[in-house]
């Protein structure tokens, strides 16, 4: 797992709701980052079964993690 993936997971472990990739990018990646930074990371984590994605494209950590 990459450092950025770990940082995204650390952030999402603190949040109980689904979060937009824009918010993830700003909080985890830094103020100048946004969904273009966070989306590829989150999609990789969805593929691995670590995150789930809702109908809006927002992310949440899976309960079994």
N, C-alpha and C positions, 0 to 999 in steps of 0.2 A: 504494500500500500504506500502511496506517495505521501509526502509531507502535507501537501495541500488537501489530499483526501482525508487525512487524519484531522487536520484543522477544521474542515467542514463537519466531520462527524462530531468532534468535540463541541462545536457550536450547536449543532442540532440536538445533541443529547440534553441540552439545557432548555429546549423549547418543546412544548407539548402540542403545538399546532403545526400545520403545514406552512412552509415559508417559501416566499418567491425566490427565484434564482437571483433577481436583482438585489434583494436584501442580503442574501448569502454572500454575493460578490462584494457588496459594500462593507459588510461587517467583517468577513473573514479575509477577503482579498485586499481590503483597503478602500478608502473613500473614492478613489478614481476607478475602481473595478466595478463591474456590474454583471449582468446575466451572461454576457459573452465569455466571461472568465469562469463563472460558476457552473453554467449548464453542462459543459463537457465533463466536468468532474462529477457532478451529480448523476448524469446519465451513466457513467461508468459504474457508480455505486449502485444504481438501480439494476443494472445488468448483473451485478454480483449478488443481488438480493439483500443489500444492506439498507438501501433507501427505498421508499415507495413514492410514486408520483401520482398526483390527483389529476382531475380533468382540466384544471387550469394550468398544469405544468409546474405546480409547486411541490416541494419535497418535504418529507418527514422521515425520520429514522424508523426502521421497522421495529416492532415491539419485541421481537425475539433477539435483538442485538443488545 
